Amino acid sequence: VQLQASGGGLVQAGGSLRLSCAASRSIFLFNVMGWYRQAPGKQRELVAVVTRGGTPSYADSVKGRFTISGDYAKRTVYLQMTSLNAEDTAVYYCNAVTTTRDRNDEYWGQGTLVTVSS
């Protein structure tokens, strides 16, 4: 399974970006997909996840500003980011998890850099 993240870039504070995570197979097969980020000198943290059933969860720091969604036909999960601020600057990683009775398999994309200028 491969995950290809894209959509990062440089944006001014208050601006918006949409990240995309394209999977090499149907995203319906994943139990959970989501986005994590890692800022310089900090640990990787969860940003948003969405279950196969479409239930989203968000970090408190992005609630009301970010929206995660999926397009099964395009095998892509999106992260719409609005009202960006300097604290959102990080490398954003796409993540997917499949869970069976016996094991969990986790997959990561290569990361896409988001830089918010103040």
Backbone bond lengths (Angstrom), bond angles and torsions (degrees), N, CA, C in turn:
res aa  C-N    CA-C-N  psi(-1)  N-CA   C-N-CA  omega(-1)  CA-C   N-CA-C  phi
1 V - - - 1.461 - - 1.521 108.79 -
2 Q 1.314 115.80 133.41 1.459 120.86 176.94 1.516 109.84 -123.37
3 L 1.328 114.72 140.75 1.448 122.03 176.22 1.523 107.92 -119.60
4 Q 1.317 116.13 127.70 1.462 121.39 -178.53 1.517 108.88 -115.68
5 A 1.331 115.12 110.54 1.461 120.42 -179.90 1.522 109.94 -93.25
6 S 1.312 115.62 144.83 1.460 120.87 177.91 1.523 109.20 -155.62
7 G 1.333 114.94 170.49 1.452 120.46 174.59 1.511 115.39 107.07
8 G 1.314 117.61 -6.43 1.454 119.77 178.59 1.513 111.76 -70.05
9 G 1.312 115.08 169.25 1.453 119.89 179.50 1.503 111.85 166.97
10 L 1.309 115.02 -168.08 1.464 122.50 179.33 1.524 108.84 -100.33
11 V 1.315 115.50 129.43 1.465 120.42 -179.10 1.522 108.86 -141.62
12 Q 1.304 116.36 149.16 1.465 120.20 177.15 1.517 110.53 -77.71
13 A 1.305 115.09 154.22 1.457 120.35 176.60 1.524 109.64 -55.33
14 G 1.322 115.21 136.50 1.457 120.89 -176.99 1.515 113.28 92.30
15 G 1.304 116.89 -9.75 1.449 121.49 -178.02 1.519 112.73 -85.01
16 S 1.337 114.55 -174.22 1.462 121.35 -176.10 1.523 110.80 -132.85
17 L 1.318 114.48 154.17 1.460 122.38 172.87 1.517 108.01 -146.29
18 R 1.328 115.57 154.36 1.451 119.79 172.52 1.526 108.87 -123.79
19 L 1.310 114.92 121.53 1.453 120.93 176.23 1.526 109.46 -93.55
20 S 1.320 114.94 147.17 1.459 121.26 178.35 1.519 109.73 -125.02
21 C 1.312 115.58 143.93 1.455 122.00 176.01 1.518 107.36 -130.03
22 A 1.309 115.72 106.24 1.463 121.36 -178.60 1.524 109.30 -95.95
23 A 1.325 115.42 127.86 1.460 120.95 -178.56 1.519 110.47 -100.07
24 S 1.328 114.71 152.74 1.470 119.66 -179.20 1.522 111.95 -82.74
25 R 1.324 116.23 -4.00 1.457 119.41 175.63 1.508 108.69 -143.54
26 S 1.307 117.41 173.68 1.453 120.98 -177.03 1.525 111.31 -56.97
27 I 1.316 115.94 129.98 1.462 119.32 179.35 1.520 111.67 -71.70
28 F 1.323 116.14 -13.10 1.462 119.07 177.10 1.519 111.01 -64.52
29 L 1.331 116.70 -22.61 1.455 120.36 -178.76 1.528 113.23 -78.05
30 F 1.315 116.65 -11.84 1.460 120.37 178.28 1.523 110.13 -89.61
31 N 1.302 116.73 139.88 1.459 120.19 176.44 1.526 111.20 -74.20
32 V 1.320 114.55 -38.35 1.458 120.28 -179.26 1.522 108.83 -143.50
33 M 1.310 116.22 141.38 1.454 121.66 170.20 1.511 108.32 -130.95
34 G 1.322 114.51 151.00 1.452 115.42 -178.41 1.515 113.61 -168.33
35 W 1.311 113.31 -174.36 1.449 122.40 179.54 1.519 110.14 -126.51
36 Y 1.312 114.45 137.39 1.446 122.89 173.61 1.526 107.18 -123.10
37 R 1.311 115.79 163.36 1.458 118.46 176.04 1.525 110.30 -142.91
38 Q 1.324 113.45 155.46 1.451 119.51 177.86 1.512 108.63 -137.44
39 A 1.320 114.41 115.50 1.455 120.98 177.26 1.531 109.17 -87.70
40 P 1.314 117.64 158.49 1.469 120.59 -179.93 1.521 111.65 -55.44
41 G 1.316 116.27 128.08 1.449 121.12 177.96 1.511 115.46 76.89
42 K 1.329 116.67 6.43 1.464 119.96 -178.51 1.516 110.63 -122.44
43 Q 1.312 115.32 164.47 1.448 120.60 177.30 1.522 110.41 -79.26
44 R 1.302 114.72 157.15 1.462 119.72 175.82 1.515 109.07 -66.51
45 E 1.321 116.22 137.31 1.461 120.61 -178.12 1.517 110.27 -131.88
46 L 1.319 114.65 151.92 1.450 120.49 177.35 1.520 109.79 -72.22
47 V 1.331 115.69 137.48 1.457 121.16 176.55 1.532 109.93 -106.41
48 A 1.321 115.54 -53.78 1.460 120.25 -178.16 1.523 109.04 -161.05
49 V 1.311 116.28 145.63 1.452 121.94 174.82 1.518 108.90 -135.59
50 V 1.322 114.70 158.35 1.455 120.17 175.68 1.522 107.80 -138.60
51 T 1.315 116.02 136.76 1.451 120.39 179.76 1.526 110.72 -83.04
52 R 1.315 115.36 169.23 1.460 120.24 177.68 1.520 110.32 -57.29
53 G 1.311 115.64 -33.78 1.456 119.96 -179.54 1.520 114.13 -79.01
54 G 1.334 115.63 -4.14 1.458 118.49 176.22 1.513 115.21 96.05
55 T 1.327 118.41 9.91 1.461 121.12 179.87 1.530 109.89 -85.54
56 P 1.326 117.27 120.00 1.465 119.61 -179.00 1.527 112.25 -93.97
57 S 1.314 114.77 156.17 1.467 122.01 171.06 1.519 107.38 -138.77
58 Y 1.338 115.18 145.55 1.461 119.81 -175.88 1.517 111.57 -132.20
59 A 1.313 115.32 150.14 1.453 120.01 168.44 1.528 108.22 -65.65
60 D 1.315 116.26 147.18 1.465 119.87 -178.55 1.533 111.28 -57.28
61 S 1.315 115.87 -33.19 1.466 119.95 -175.05 1.526 113.46 -69.25
62 V 1.338 117.15 -16.49 1.465 119.41 -177.29 1.527 112.71 -117.92
63 K 1.316 117.65 -3.96 1.467 120.35 -179.97 1.517 110.77 -56.72
64 G 1.310 114.72 134.04 1.450 120.18 179.90 1.516 113.81 85.28
65 R 1.322 116.97 -10.34 1.467 120.52 -179.44 1.528 112.10 -116.18
66 F 1.328 116.92 -34.14 1.455 121.75 -177.00 1.529 109.40 -110.08
67 T 1.329 114.91 147.94 1.449 120.84 176.27 1.520 109.48 -134.69
68 I 1.326 116.23 128.12 1.453 121.23 177.09 1.527 108.64 -103.53
69 S 1.326 115.08 140.02 1.461 119.35 -179.47 1.517 108.99 -153.20
70 G 1.325 114.94 163.21 1.447 120.02 -179.28 1.511 112.32 -130.45
71 D 1.314 115.57 149.94 1.462 122.03 175.37 1.520 106.57 -124.65
72 Y 1.335 116.01 104.22 1.457 119.54 -175.67 1.516 111.69 -63.30
73 A 1.312 117.18 -38.00 1.458 120.72 -177.46 1.530 111.48 -63.57
74 K 1.327 116.05 -36.04 1.462 120.86 -178.96 1.522 112.03 -94.06
75 R 1.342 116.79 -1.85 1.467 121.39 -179.02 1.521 110.66 53.97
76 T 1.305 115.57 42.90 1.459 121.18 -172.97 1.520 110.75 -134.36
77 V 1.329 114.65 139.80 1.451 121.73 171.81 1.522 107.71 -112.41
78 Y 1.323 115.41 138.55 1.453 120.98 -176.62 1.518 110.92 -115.16
79 L 1.312 115.05 154.12 1.461 121.36 169.81 1.522 106.80 -129.71
80 Q 1.317 114.97 105.26 1.460 120.80 176.47 1.512 108.23 -86.30
81 M 1.315 116.27 121.23 1.463 121.16 -176.47 1.527 108.97 -116.44
82 T 1.302 116.59 127.09 1.456 121.78 178.41 1.522 109.65 -127.22
83 S 1.317 115.46 167.59 1.467 121.58 179.72 1.524 111.35 48.34
84 L 1.284 115.44 46.40 1.465 120.46 -177.12 1.522 111.13 -66.83
85 N 1.313 114.79 145.56 1.451 120.93 176.47 1.533 109.34 -133.16
86 A 1.304 116.17 173.83 1.461 121.37 -173.88 1.526 111.65 -59.88
87 E 1.324 116.34 -30.45 1.466 120.05 -179.60 1.534 112.40 -69.61
88 D 1.306 117.19 -12.09 1.468 121.05 177.02 1.519 112.17 -85.21
89 T 1.315 117.05 -6.90 1.456 120.29 179.07 1.522 110.18 -64.10
90 A 1.330 116.05 123.21 1.461 121.01 -176.78 1.520 109.14 -177.78
91 V 1.318 114.49 170.11 1.463 119.88 166.68 1.520 106.72 -89.32
92 Y 1.303 116.25 127.02 1.454 122.23 -177.97 1.524 109.45 -102.03
93 Y 1.335 115.11 130.66 1.455 121.99 -177.26 1.521 110.45 -117.05
94 C 1.301 114.49 136.22 1.451 120.93 174.21 1.524 109.04 -86.58
95 N 1.313 116.20 143.81 1.464 121.48 -176.60 1.511 109.77 -137.88
96 A 1.329 116.16 145.05 1.465 120.65 175.89 1.518 108.73 -142.27
97 V 1.310 115.54 145.15 1.466 121.52 -177.29 1.522 109.69 -133.51
98 T 1.318 114.77 133.26 1.460 119.80 169.62 1.519 107.81 -115.09
99 T 1.291 116.26 136.94 1.460 121.77 -175.85 1.518 109.92 -125.34
100 T 1.336 114.35 126.41 1.453 119.26 171.86 1.521 108.02 -119.89
101 R 1.284 116.59 -179.21 1.464 119.72 -179.20 1.521 111.46 -61.98
102 D 1.348 115.68 -30.46 1.458 119.45 -172.16 1.522 114.93 -101.90
103 R 1.329 117.27 -18.46 1.464 117.84 -173.47 1.517 112.27 -161.68
104 N 1.321 113.19 161.30 1.455 121.74 170.80 1.523 107.96 -115.72
105 D 1.304 116.59 134.58 1.457 121.52 174.58 1.518 108.39 -116.50
106 E 1.302 115.89 129.81 1.458 121.46 -175.84 1.525 108.89 -120.83
107 Y 1.328 115.20 139.63 1.452 121.31 -177.73 1.528 109.13 -130.02
108 W 1.336 115.25 146.22 1.457 121.62 -179.39 1.521 111.30 -127.58
109 G 1.300 115.80 142.57 1.444 121.16 169.48 1.513 110.07 -83.06
110 Q 1.320 116.26 179.23 1.457 120.77 -172.45 1.527 113.64 -84.74
111 G 1.292 118.61 -10.46 1.459 120.84 179.65 1.509 112.45 94.30
112 T 1.309 114.84 144.47 1.466 121.40 175.90 1.529 107.65 -136.64
113 L 1.312 116.11 133.47 1.459 121.64 -172.66 1.525 111.33 -85.98
114 V 1.316 114.75 128.95 1.462 122.07 173.66 1.521 107.76 -114.92
115 T 1.313 116.18 124.10 1.456 121.85 178.65 1.511 108.77 -122.80
116 V 1.331 115.32 122.21 1.458 120.77 -179.56 1.520 107.89 -109.37
117 S 1.305 116.04 120.27 1.459 120.53 -179.71 1.527 109.62 -94.41
118 S 1.322 114.48 138.91 1.478 118.87 -178.14 1.519 110.82 -96.35
